[in-house]
Amino acid sequence: MKHDPYSLTELIRNEEFIAWVMHPDELSDRKWRAFLEKHPRKRKTVESAREYVILLAKDTGRHQPTQKQSDRMWSIVESHMHDEAPKTQEPEAVFKTSRGQGWRWARVAASAALILSIGSVSYWFYYKKADGPLQEVAVRGETELPNTIQKHNDTDKPMTVLLEDGSSVVLQPGGKISYSEGVNKKRREVTLTGKAFFEIVRNKQKPFLVYSYGLATKVLGTSFTIDASSESKDIKVEVRTGTVSVFSINNLDNSQKEAVLDKPELEGVTLNHDQRIAFSKENGKIIPLPAAAAVVSDKDVSKQHFVFDETPMSEVFRILENAYNVRIVYDREKMGTCPLNATLIGQPLKEKLEVICNALDAQFEVADNQITILGKGCK
């Protein structure tokens, strides 16, 4: 039988699917709606898988089952799930056990067994401590849904991601982003889990949005930090330059979301230079925070001023390498002592490189995390 990546068992262990069911946001909601429109025959399978995930979250709690429970769960799966064709199977009809709690347990047990038997032990990590809600799951390294790019920083250093529009995102260790390129003509969108610093190319007609746990951060062109770490009860947004608006999308239906997100105007709580807020994942409240202490750090891009006054290119490139965790290759003899006079705060990495190369009469090439500067230098 040909492998079906959207069968009931595959959906239940699909981390993106679990994220959509438990913590839907605009990007994931639109992706799965598009999938169902393209594959209407999968609608029953998707609805069944949604119910399994919700029941599992409600009934199994946050602890991994014992080996004895897992063995019992697996025996139920082997007995009842020979064929996963959605046209003949509904969750209610598959398990012929007594009504009440036993019937619910059988359905939930089968779901847990499917997840555990396939090896998605990481699913159980998504439950917080005893008093916390289910956390947004991590995005996968690859996706079968079209036009989506995902980046996961599994290193111990910052990772710089260059977007199609020229914007740059510095993703901190453990952070994950998901975004689509060349799809939406009205807005640019990124889903974030973890902490990241954004430097966004200005475009008044096409706003840039970041989604994290029901919070939307909307900008036209600016630089800002979002800390949406899974361990924290709050999401923190801090503006470095420009203006940012933040608002909750949890209580908006799809039509309301589309209308609000498509508007080029900034709405909600507006933040300006050096202003900060905290957004509660639990109740959706937005609370202003006092301004952070002004600290300059070579290794923290969000704290770097990028103000150069007759600064030798060797020092400029060193600062960029530390801030963005990239390697810059250039002819030190020809370019190292060339001076730079520029203020580059808030500009995406590519725009910074364009200014520098204009001063050097040079060009740059980017390949992975290496930048190569090609030119004759200032002499």
N, C-alpha and C positions, 0 to 999 in steps of 0.2 A: 504494500500500500504506500502511495506517495505521502511523504511527510507534509502535514498541514500545520504551518506555523500559527494558525488562528483557530485551532481546535480548542475544545473546552479545557483540556489539561494544559495546553501551552499558554492559553490566556491566563489561567489561574496562577501560573508561575512567572508570567511576564511582568517584569518590574514596572514598566511604563504603564501597563494596564492597571496594576494595583494603585499606582500613583494617581491615575485619572479617576478611579473609583473613589478613593479615599480623600484625595486632595486635588480636585479638578481646578485647572486654571484655563485661561483663555486659549493658550497655545495647544495644550493637550486636548481640550474640549473640541477645538476646531479640527484637529488631526483625526480624532476618532469619529467625529461626525462625517468627515470626508470619506473615511474608510467605509462606514456603513452605507453611505450613498453609492459608493462604488461597488460594494458587495452586500446588497440587501438580504441575500440568503443567509448571511452570517448574523443577522440581527438576533435571532433566538439564542444562538450560541453565546453572543456577547451578553445578553440579558441574564442568561443562566450563570455565566462566569461572574458577572457583577454581584449576583445574589450570593454566590459561594464566598466571594471575598468579604462581603459585608457580614455574613453570618460568622465567618471565621474570626473576624475582628471582634465581634460582639461576644462570641461564645467560648473561644479558647483562651481569652485573656492574653497576657504578655509573656508567658513562660513557655519554653519548648516542652512538648509532651515527653513522658518517660519512654524508654525503649518498649515497655510492655504496651503502652497506649499506641505507639507507632506501629507495632506489629499487628495490633487489633485493627487499626485504621487501614493498614495495607491489605489485610485479608478482606475487608469490606470492598476495597477498590477492585481487587482481583475478581471478586465474586460478581460485581455488578457493572463494571465499566469495560465491557468487551468492545463495544462499538461506540464511538463518540459522535456519530452523525447527528446534527442538531434536529433534523426533521423527525427523528423517532425518539429522542430523549429529552425529557424535561427533568429538572432536579426532583420535582415531586413524584414523578413516576418511576424513577430509576431505583430508589431504595424502598423495598417492600418490608418495612418494619412497622411496629405499632405506632399509633398516633401519639402526639404529645412530645415530651422531652426526648424519648428514645428515638423518635423519627428525626427530630432536629439534630440530635447527636450523630446519627448516621450520616446525615448530609454534611455536617461540619467535619466529622471525622474523615470522611472521604476527601474533602477539600484539603485538610491538613496532610493526609497521607500522600496526596498527589504532589503537594509542594515539597514535603520532606523526601519522598522517594526519588524525585527527580534531582535532588541535590540543592535546592534553593534554601539552604539553611539560613542564608542572609535575610530571608523574609522575617524571621523572628527578631532580627535586630531592629526592625522598624518600630517596635513597640517601646515606648519610653518607660521611665520608672513608674512606680505604682500610681502616682497622681497625675500622669501626663497623658495627652492624646496621642494617637498614632501619628508618627512622623512621616513626612513626604519621603518616598523611596528614592533611591539613587537611580539616575538614568543609566542605561546600558551603554557599553562602548559602541555598539552599532544598533541600528534600528531598521526594521523592515518597512516602516512607513516612509513615503517618499519625501525628498527635499529637506530632510532634517539632519543637522550636524550636531554631534554631541562631543563635548570635551570634559574629561575628568582628570583633575590634577592629583595623581597618586604619588607625587614626589614630595620631598620636604622643602621645596623652594617654590617661589612664585612661577606661574606659567602665563606667558603673554599670548593672547588669542587675537588675531587680526581679522576683523569682520569684512564682509564684502563691500560695505559702503565706506571703508577707510577707518572706521572706529576701532578702538583697541580696548581689550578687557584684560586686566591683570588678575588672574585667578589664583587665590591663595591655596596652600596645601589642603587637600580634602574637598575642595570646591568642585562643583559640576555645573555646566551650562548646556543648554539645548537651544538651538536656533535654526530657522529655515532661511534660505537665501533665494532671492529672485521669485518669491511666491506672492506675498502680499504687497499690492501697489500703494496701499494707504498708510501702512505703518511698518516699522521695524521692531522685531520682538525677540526677546531672550527670556528663557526660564532659568532661574538661578537657585541652587542649593549651596550654601556655604558663603564664603566672603570673597568679594571681588571689587576692584576699582575700575570704573568705567570712564573713558574719555571718548565722547560722542561727537561725530561730525555733525555740524548744524544743518538742519533741513526743516524749514518751517512747514512745508507741505506734507512731510512724512515723519510724524513723531516716533521717538524711540521709547519702547516700553520694556520694563523688566518685571517679570512675575515671580513672586516668592510667597508660598503659603497663603494665597488669597490677597496679598498686597500687590498693587500695581504702582510702579514708579515710572512716571512719564516725563520725558524731556524732549526738547527740540534740538539741543546741542549744548553740552556742558560736561563737567567732570564731577564724579560723586562716588561714594563708597556705599555698598550695601553689605551688611553682615546678616545673613540668613542661615546661621549655623544651626544644624539639627539639634544640638544640645541645649540651645537657648530657647526660653519661652517667648522672647521678643525678637523682632527684626529691627535692626538699626539702619537708618539712612542718614548719611552725612554729606552735605554739599561742599565741594571744593571750589568750584567756579560756576557762575551762571545761575539758572533757576530750575528747580525740580518740583513736580507736584506728586503727591502720594495719596492714594485712596484705596479703600477696600472694594473688592469685586465679589466677595462671598455672597452677598445678598442680592445680586443683580441677575436677572434672567438673561438668556442669550441675546435677545433683541436689545435689551438695555446695555449689555456689555458692548455689543457691536457699535451702538450709537455713541457711547462715551469714549471708547477707545479710538474710534476713527476720527474724532474731532482733533484738529491741529492745536486747538487752544488747551492751555493747562488748566486743570480743574482739581478740586479737592484741597488738601492742605498744601500750601505753597512754601517752599524752602528756598532761601537765598544763600549767598556765600557764607560758609562756615556754620550754617544752621544744621541742627540734628533733630531727629525724632526717633521714638521707639514705637513699634506696632506690635500689639499683643496678639500672638497666634490663637490664644484661647477665647478672647472676647472681642477682638477686632478694634480695640480702642487705640487711638493715636495720641501719644504723649510727647510734648516738646521736651528736649533735653538741653542742659547748659552747653555752651560752646566748649569744645575740647581744647586742651592746652596746646599752644603752638609749638610744635616740635619738628625740627628738620632732620630727616634721616636719609642717608644715601641708599639704604636697602628697602625703604618703604616708599613706593612711588606716590602714594597719596599724600606724603609729607614732604615731598621734594618740590622746591620752588622753581627749578629750571630757569633761573635768571643768570644770564651769561654776560659779563662785561669784560671784553678783551680776554676772554678765557681761551687758553690753548685747546685745540681740537682733541688732543690726547686726553685732557681732563674732561671735556664734554663727552667724549665717547665712553670714558670710564664711568661717569655718572649714569649715562643711559644703560650701560651694561649692568650695573648694580640695580638700578631701579626696575628694569624690565626683565632681568635674568636672561639676557641674550648675549651672544658673542658678536662683536663687531670687528670685521677684518678690513684693514686699510693700510696704505703705505705710510708708515710712521715718519719716514724720512721726508716725504713730500708734504704730508698733511698735519703731522703731529704738532707743529708749532704755529700753525695758522690760527689767528684769533677769531673769536665769534662774539658778536654783540647781538643778543636776542633775548626776548622773554617768551618762553614757550610753555608756560603753565596752562594746563587745561587742554592743550592740543593733543590729539591722538598721536601715537608713535610715528605713523607714516607722515603726518603733517610736520612733525619735528624734523624728520629725516629730509623732507623736501626743502625746508628752510636751510638746513645745514648744507645740503648738496648745492643749493642755489648760491650760497656764500663761497663754496669751494669750486663751483663750475664742474660739478661731478654728478654721478648717478648712483643709485643704490639698488641692490637686489636682495630679496628676502627669500630664504629657503629654510623652513623649519624655524629653529631658534638662532640662525646665523644670518647676519646682515653684512653684505659686502659693499664697500664704498669704492667706486671706480672713478678716477679722475686724475688730473695733473697736479692738483694742489694749488697753493697760493703763490708759488714761486715760479 
